[in-house]
Amino acid sequence: MQDRLFEALRQLNTPYAEIRLERRETTHLVYRGDQLVTVDTSIDAGGFARALATHGGWGAATFTGHADLRDRVCDAIRLAHTLDADPITLAPVKPIVARVPADLSIDFRIVPLDDKQVLVGGYNDLLLNADPRIESTYVAYSDAFVSTWYANTEGAFIYQERPLIDLQFTALARDGDNVQRGNQSLALACGYEAVLDRTELAQAAARLAVEQLSAQVVKAGRYTVILDPIMTGLFTHEAFGHLSEADFIAENPDARVMMTLGRQFGPHNLNIYDDGSVSRLRGSLAYDDEGVPAQKTWLMRDGVLVGRLHSRETAGQMREAPTGNARATSYRYAPQVRMTNTALAASDGGALHDLIKDIELGVYARDWAGGETLLEDFTFVAKHGCMIRHGELAEPLRSMTLTGNVFETLHNIDGIGSDFAWDESSGDCGKGAEGLPVCDGGPHIRVRDVLVGGA
């Protein structure tokens, strides 16, 4: 394959071209209630060729199969020459030749489909029988093994294997007209071993559904809020991470003003980073889709904006270094600047009880259910939580919304715990045409003056 790709890229009439090939093997099983409703396996393969014209424009061609690679590159070159675009400068990187095989304790591709069905069916039976008030369930299993080949005219060639495995549990509990949902999930870049012995995770979904039947709706108002590590990760990703993606900054004049390097955004113990090199996490990769090594990129140090996430194009445009964040959702799309694993770093605030001990009235928000941002304003939804009264956790709460301004909220952080955790639940980043596996995390944090309401 290396020879075929280099042959397709040899002696082209263009300053730069690249090819990315992909093969994706997937399995998917779903139970709804006591019925197995989905069992499927699939193989999808294709490629993406991209070329940069002399006058600066990108041309791209997407294709299935691997035949006529040089013709596909020439198609991209012809398309590039039809554009009248501003000049594009790619930041220089050292061309890498590398092979990155998957490291799996149990390769899910060799596990029989019947065994997977027995495992998922057993989890579903456990949910259905966990409590008489549970009336329905949703249990989903999926795995994907993605192989990619990348080459460019600068001499890079990278072969990578990426496993992805996902297990989701949902229980619906009913008490009269009161119906509540409990969700738990697990998603990692590893083998079949990740989904074995997950009885406790399934039981947690059932418990949450039943507990929510008697939980209260929060009284709307402004509170000191404790975010658990999962909600801290959501806030970091949605509210700040997207603002740090350099394509967004380059295209938005308001963002360029807001995201000026050296600006003080928060307290001196506030540190945020993106790191695609952490093992087993869904957002991890050895090299991005432009052949740049994954790395740890500090976005904020000591409360000060110090970095942003780049592709080679945005790094060249801003005269900064590429960060390994050019990621494509599949061979059908060009890479965009995307986060990998984004986190707010732990500090010296201790554990949860240390952060709540001096809060007279507050809210503890746990586990994300969704969220959206509009430039610097955000609205997030927590699955559940509880009130904080006189320094103690009190009555449980149902799903709630948290609303605010990113920069005001960053300045209002007055406690950062030392109990860091990555969020290993299911969930993709929805920027662009398709979702992309990412991960986020952080410690418990305490934030003053957050607007909270019932979801």
C-alpha positions in Angstrom: 0.0 0.0 0.0 2.8 2.4 0.7 4.2 1.8 -2.8 0.8 2.3 -4.3 0.2 5.6 -2.5 3.6 7.0 -3.3 3.2 6.0 -7.0 -0.1 7.8 -7.1 1.6 11.0 -5.7 4.7 10.9 -7.8 5.5 13.8 -10.2 2.3 15.7 -9.9 1.6 19.2 -11.3 0.7 20.6 -7.9 2.6 22.0 -4.9 1.0 19.6 -2.4 -1.3 16.5 -2.4 -2.4 13.8 0.0 -4.4 10.6 0.0 -6.2 9.1 3.0 -7.7 5.6 2.7 -10.0 4.0 5.3 -11.5 0.6 6.1 -14.1 0.4 8.8 -15.5 -2.9 10.2 -18.5 -2.5 12.6 -20.9 -4.6 14.6 -24.1 -3.2 16.3 -26.7 -4.9 18.6 -29.7 -3.3 20.2 -32.3 -4.5 22.7 -35.5 -2.6 23.3 -37.5 -4.1 26.2 -37.3 -7.8 25.9 -36.8 -7.7 22.1 -33.6 -7.9 20.1 -34.3 -5.3 17.4 -31.0 -4.7 15.7 -28.1 -7.1 14.7 -25.9 -5.9 12.0 -22.3 -6.0 10.8 -20.8 -3.9 8.0 -17.6 -3.1 6.2 -17.1 0.3 4.6 -14.1 1.3 2.6 -13.0 4.3 0.6 -10.7 7.2 0.2 -10.2 10.9 0.2 -7.7 12.7 -2.1 -6.9 16.4 -1.6 -4.6 18.7 -3.6 -3.5 22.3 -3.2 -3.4 24.4 -6.4 -0.6 26.8 -7.2 -2.8 29.8 -6.7 -3.9 28.4 -3.3 -7.3 26.6 -3.6 -8.0 23.1 -2.2 -9.5 20.5 -4.5 -10.8 17.2 -3.1 -12.2 13.9 -4.4 -14.0 11.2 -2.4 -14.2 7.7 -3.7 -15.0 4.1 -2.7 -12.6 1.2 -3.3 -8.8 1.7 -3.8 -8.5 1.4 -7.6 -7.1 4.2 -9.8 -5.6 6.2 -7.0 -3.6 8.4 -9.3 -6.7 9.3 -11.2 -8.4 10.4 -8.0 -5.5 12.6 -7.1 -5.6 14.1 -10.6 -9.3 14.8 -10.1 -8.5 16.7 -6.9 -5.9 18.7 -8.7 -8.2 19.6 -11.6 -10.8 20.8 -9.0 -8.2 22.8 -7.2 -7.3 24.7 -10.4 -10.9 25.7 -11.0 -10.9 27.7 -7.7 -9.9 31.4 -7.3 -9.0 31.2 -3.7 -6.7 33.2 -1.3 -3.3 31.6 -1.0 -3.0 28.7 1.6 0.2 28.2 3.5 0.6 24.9 5.3 2.8 25.0 8.4 5.8 22.8 7.9 6.0 19.4 9.6 8.6 16.6 9.4 7.2 13.8 7.1 6.8 10.7 9.2 6.8 7.1 8.1 5.1 5.0 10.8 2.9 1.9 11.5 0.6 2.0 14.5 -1.1 -1.3 15.1 -4.0 -1.7 17.6 -3.1 -3.2 21.0 -6.1 -5.4 22.0 -6.3 -7.8 25.0 -9.3 -9.4 23.3 -9.9 -8.6 19.6 -13.7 -8.1 19.3 -13.5 -9.0 15.6 -12.9 -12.7 16.5 -15.6 -12.8 19.2 -18.6 -14.7 17.7 -21.7 -12.6 17.1 -23.7 -15.1 19.2 -21.4 -14.5 22.2 -21.9 -10.7 21.9 -25.7 -11.3 21.7 -25.6 -13.4 24.9 -23.6 -10.8 26.7 -25.8 -7.9 25.7 -29.0 -9.9 26.3 -27.8 -10.8 29.8 -27.3 -7.1 30.6 -30.7 -6.3 29.3 -32.3 -9.0 31.4 -30.5 -7.6 34.5 -32.0 -4.1 33.7 -35.5 -5.5 33.2 -35.5 -7.4 36.5 -33.7 -4.8 38.6 -36.9 -3.3 40.0 -40.6 -3.8 39.5 -41.0 -0.1 38.5 -38.7 -0.5 35.5 -41.0 -1.0 32.5 -38.7 -0.8 29.5 -35.0 -0.8 28.6 -32.6 0.1 25.8 -29.2 -1.7 25.7 -26.9 -1.1 22.8 -23.5 -2.6 21.9 -21.3 -1.5 19.1 -17.7 -2.0 18.0 -15.6 -0.6 15.2 -12.2 -1.4 13.9 -10.9 1.5 11.7 -7.7 1.1 9.6 -6.3 4.2 7.8 -3.5 4.7 5.4 -2.2 8.2 4.8 0.5 9.6 2.4 1.4 13.0 1.0 3.8 14.4 -1.5 6.2 15.5 1.2 7.1 11.8 1.9 4.8 11.0 4.8 3.3 7.5 5.1 1.3 6.4 8.2 -0.8 3.3 8.8 -3.0 3.3 11.9 -5.5 1.0 13.5 -8.1 2.3 15.9 -10.5 0.1 17.8 -13.6 1.7 19.3 -16.1 -0.1 21.6 -19.3 1.3 23.1 -21.9 -0.1 25.6 -25.1 1.9 26.5 -27.7 1.1 29.2 -31.0 2.9 29.6 -33.8 2.0 32.0 -37.3 3.6 32.0 -39.0 3.6 35.4 -42.7 4.4 36.0 -44.8 5.3 39.0 -48.3 6.2 37.7 -47.9 9.0 35.3 -44.4 9.7 36.5 -41.8 8.3 34.0 -38.1 8.8 34.5 -35.0 7.6 32.7 -31.6 6.4 33.9 -28.6 6.2 31.5 -25.1 4.8 31.9 -22.6 4.1 29.2 -19.0 3.2 28.4 -17.0 4.0 25.3 -13.2 3.4 24.9 -10.6 2.8 22.3 -9.7 -0.8 23.3 -10.8 -4.4 23.0 -13.7 -6.6 24.0 -12.4 -6.8 27.6 -13.9 -3.3 28.2 -17.5 -4.6 28.1 -17.1 -7.7 30.2 -18.2 -7.6 33.8 -20.2 -4.4 33.5 -23.0 -5.5 35.8 -22.4 -2.6 38.1 -22.8 -0.1 35.3 -26.1 -1.6 34.3 -27.3 -1.6 37.9 -26.4 2.1 38.2 -28.7 2.9 35.2 -31.6 1.1 36.9 -30.9 2.7 40.2 -30.8 6.2 38.7 -34.2 5.7 36.9 -35.9 4.5 40.1 -34.3 7.3 42.2 -35.4 9.9 39.8 -39.1 9.0 40.4 -38.9 10.6 43.9 -36.3 13.3 43.0 -37.4 17.0 43.1 -37.2 19.7 40.5 -34.8 22.4 41.4 -36.2 25.8 42.3 -34.9 28.2 39.6 -32.4 30.7 40.7 -28.7 31.5 41.1 -26.6 29.2 43.1 -23.1 28.2 43.9 -22.8 25.0 41.9 -20.5 22.0 42.2 -19.9 20.3 38.9 -18.9 16.6 39.0 -15.9 15.6 36.8 -18.2 14.6 34.0 -20.0 18.0 34.0 -16.6 19.7 34.3 -15.5 17.9 31.2 -18.6 18.9 29.3 -18.1 22.5 30.3 -14.5 22.4 29.2 -15.3 20.9 25.9 -18.4 22.8 24.9 -17.9 26.2 26.4 -14.1 26.6 26.0 -12.8 23.9 23.8 -14.7 24.9 20.7 -13.6 28.5 21.2 -10.1 27.3 21.1 -10.4 25.6 17.7 -8.3 27.8 15.3 -10.6 27.5 12.3 -13.4 29.0 14.4 -11.1 31.8 15.5 -9.9 32.5 12.0 -13.4 32.7 10.5 -15.0 34.8 13.3 -13.8 38.4 14.0 -15.5 38.4 17.4 -13.7 35.2 18.3 -10.3 36.6 17.3 -10.9 39.5 19.7 -12.1 37.2 22.5 -9.5 34.6 22.2 -6.4 36.8 22.3 -3.3 35.0 23.6 -2.2 36.3 26.9 -5.7 37.3 28.1 -6.5 36.4 31.7 -9.6 34.3 31.8 -9.8 32.8 35.2 -8.1 32.2 38.6 -4.4 31.3 38.8 -5.1 27.6 39.4 -7.2 27.2 36.2 -5.4 25.1 33.6 -7.0 23.6 30.5 -5.4 21.3 27.9 -6.1 19.0 24.9 -4.2 15.7 24.7 -4.7 13.2 21.9 -1.9 10.9 23.2 -3.7 9.5 26.3 -4.1 5.7 25.9 -7.5 4.0 25.6 -9.6 7.2 25.3 -12.0 7.6 22.4 -10.4 10.9 21.3 -6.9 9.5 21.2 -4.8 8.9 18.1 -1.1 8.5 17.3 -1.3 10.9 14.3 -4.0 13.2 13.0 -5.4 13.1 9.5 -2.6 15.3 8.2 0.2 13.1 9.6 0.9 15.4 12.6 1.7 13.6 15.9 -0.9 13.8 18.6 0.3 15.8 21.5 -0.6 17.7 24.7 -1.5 21.3 23.9 -2.0 23.7 26.8 -4.8 26.1 26.1 -4.8 27.9 29.4 -2.1 28.1 32.0 -2.6 29.8 35.4 -5.8 31.3 34.1 -4.1 32.8 31.0 -4.9 31.9 27.4 -1.7 30.4 26.0 -2.6 28.2 23.0 -5.2 27.0 20.5 -5.8 23.9 18.4 -4.6 23.8 14.8 -4.5 22.1 11.5 -1.5 22.7 9.3 -3.6 25.3 7.4 -4.7 27.3 10.4 -1.2 27.0 11.9 0.2 28.4 8.7 -2.4 31.2 8.6 -1.6 32.2 12.2 2.1 31.5 12.1 1.9 29.0 14.9 2.8 25.3 15.2 0.4 22.5 14.2 -1.0 20.6 17.2 -2.2 17.3 15.7 -5.9 18.4 15.7 -6.8 18.0 12.1 -9.4 15.2 12.2 -11.8 13.8 9.7 -15.0 12.0 10.6 -14.5 9.5 7.8 -13.0 9.2 4.3 -16.0 11.1 3.0 -14.9 14.4 4.5 -11.9 16.7 4.7 -10.2 17.1 8.1 -11.3 19.9 10.3 -9.8 21.3 13.5 -11.3 19.1 16.2 -10.6 18.4 19.8 -9.3 15.1 21.0 -9.3 14.6 24.8 -9.9 18.0 26.5 -9.7 18.5 30.2 -9.5 21.0 33.0 -6.5 20.0 35.1 -6.8 19.1 38.8 -5.6 21.5 41.5 -5.5 21.6 45.3 -9.2 21.9 46.2 -9.5 18.4 47.6 -12.4 16.1 47.2 -16.2 16.8 47.0 -16.7 17.2 50.7 -13.9 19.8 50.9 -15.6 21.9 48.2 -19.1 21.8 49.7 -18.3 22.2 53.4 -18.8 26.0 53.5 -21.8 26.2 51.0 -25.0 27.1 52.9 -27.3 26.6 49.8 -26.1 25.3 46.5 -26.6 22.7 43.8 -24.5 19.6 42.9 -24.9 18.9 39.2 -24.0 15.4 38.0 -23.5 13.8 34.6 -24.2 15.5 31.3 -27.4 15.0 29.3 -26.6 17.6 26.6 -25.7 21.2 25.9 -25.2 23.9 23.4 -23.1 27.1 23.1 -23.6 30.3 21.1 -20.2 32.0 20.9 -19.6 32.9 24.6 -23.0 31.9 26.0 -23.9 28.3 27.0 -26.8 26.1 28.3 -25.9 22.7 29.6 -28.2 20.0 31.0 -27.2 17.7 33.9 -28.9 14.3 34.2 -29.4 14.6 37.9 -27.9 16.0 41.1 -28.9 17.1 44.6 -29.2 20.2 46.7 -26.4 21.3 49.0 -27.6 22.5 52.4 -25.3 23.7 55.3 -22.3 22.0 53.8 -23.9 18.6 53.2 -25.5 16.8 50.2 -29.3 16.9 50.6 -32.4 15.9 48.6 -31.9 14.5 45.1 -32.8 16.6 42.1 -34.0 15.7 38.6 -32.4 16.9 35.4 -31.5 20.6 35.4 -30.2 23.3 33.1 -27.1 25.5 33.8 -26.9 28.7 31.9 -24.3 31.4 31.7 -21.5 33.3 30.0 -18.2 31.3 29.4 -15.9 34.1 30.5 -17.9 35.2 33.5 -18.2 31.5 34.6 -14.4 31.0 34.3 -13.8 34.0 36.5 -16.4 32.6 39.0 -14.6 29.3 39.5 -13.4 29.5 43.2 -12.6 25.9 43.9 -10.8 23.2 41.7 -10.6 19.7 43.2 -7.8 17.3 43.2 -9.9 14.3 42.1 -9.4 14.2 38.3 -11.4 11.7 36.2 -11.9 11.2 32.5 -15.5 10.8 31.3 -15.5 7.4 29.6 -19.2 7.5 28.6 -20.6 7.5 25.1 -20.9 10.7 23.1 -19.5 12.2 20.0 -18.6 15.8 19.2 -21.1 17.1 16.6 -19.1 19.7 14.8 -19.3 19.3 11.1 -21.2 16.7 9.1 -20.9 13.8 11.4 -20.1 13.0 15.0 -16.4 12.3 16.0 -15.2 10.3 19.0 -13.8 12.6 21.7 -13.3 12.5 25.4 -13.2 15.1 28.2 -12.6 15.3 31.9 -11.6 17.2 35.0 -12.0 17.3 38.8 -15.0 18.5 40.8 -15.1 22.3 40.5 -17.1 25.0 42.4 -18.6 27.9 40.6 -20.3 31.0 42.1 -23.5 32.6 40.8 -24.7 30.0 38.2 -28.3 30.3 36.8 -30.0 26.9 37.4 -33.4 25.8 36.3 -35.4 22.6 35.9 -34.8 20.9 32.5 
